[in-house]
Amino acid sequence: MEIRCIHTGDLHLGMEFKSASFDKKQANTRRLELWETFNRIIDRCKEIKAHILLIAGDLFEDEYCSVADVKRIDSKFREISNTKIVISTGNHDTLGRRSLYRLIKWSDNVYIFEPNNISKVEFNDINTVIWGLSWDKKLERDSLLDNISTEDTSRLNILLAHGDALSKDSEYLPINKNALINSGFNYVALGHIHKPQFISSSICYCGSPEPLDFGETGSHGIIEGTISLEDTKMSFVPFAKREFIIREIPINENMSYNEIIDRIKSIDDKENRAINLYRGIIKGTRDSQINLNIKDIKEYLHNEFYYIDIIDSTTPDYDLDKIYNENSNNIVGLFIKEMEKQGLDNEIVRDALYYGLEVLLSEKVKR
């Protein structure tokens, strides 16, 4: 038998984006978009008539969610009563004694693994056994999955877990990657790492369906496909509403203020700028008379981008001969001569000179 499956996790429903550089309105909009994408995943289950929805932990943020939020999740699960929903909780939605998971009666199609010990749930109608475990604390240093292997190879065997197969010293349930590869499972559905990636053709991190910050660039989505005794055909499907994009913006000392603004706008086309979240890092040398006031630039570009964060990594272009002649008898002149000895053809030395001059000259002005 071939089963249709969706693998997701790390949705972090309820996240408030307090550590992001968003203002309050933007943070709330992004929080609501996580719920919107969760709803779309449920709709996708309906569309493909998924046999199984695998959720590999961190479905929600227990710090910010309420019983009402969990009931909201359950109400969506009830819309896909023909899909078996299997959950391994993670370090953000732990299954302790007071867990939100324990405060409601879940739909009959929802199966949640208990913490610490590996267990299994069997679905005879689709000849499938799903193995897994949940978390009941924020850290897990023990390698709880290293010795796991399948029992009956005449049935489809799936492992569902929230842990770290990329670092053997992880504090988030370290998993031996080679042990997984040799474990015999038809599919291993992993969560915790937010970047979607296949460790092998049948072992996969789904990643976060919506990226959560500028550390999560690139395409995000879900893993979808079919699993049978003969073959596993699971693949990444882009699903995120928006992307976080970081772009370097090179400028030079011959560019005017307006040319710099135009260069920022040119980092992507208008259609993408209206959707995605950008961080522009302005690099290079600027005219020393140009003041890049980041707050003003962001306000000026307000209608050009859905969201843009700007970092000024430029250095001012100085007339070194003029500055030296004016400061030959003080520390500024000595600093210029010393850096010239190091060789201003070297980009690192030149940048160090410009950064140093910016500090020294600003201090001189204060006096």
Secondary structure, 3 states (H helix, E strand, C coil): CCEEEEEECCCCECCCCCCCCCCHHHHHHHHHHHHHHHHHHHHHHHHHCCCEEEECCCCECCCCCCHHHHHHHHHHHHHHCCCEEEECCCCCCCCCCCCHHHHCCCCCCEEECCECCCEEEEEHHHCEEEEECECCCCCECCCCCCCCCCCCCCCEEEEEEECECCCCCCCECECCHHHHHCCCCCEEEEECCCCCEEEECCEEECCCCCCCCCCCECCCEEEEEEECCCCEEEEEEECCCCCEEEEEEEECCCCCHHHHHHHHHCCCCHHHHCCCEEEEEEEEEEECCCCCCHHHHHHHCCCCCCEEEEEEEEEEECCHHHHHHHCCCCHHHHHHHHHHHHCCCCHHHHHHHHHHHHHHHHHHHHC
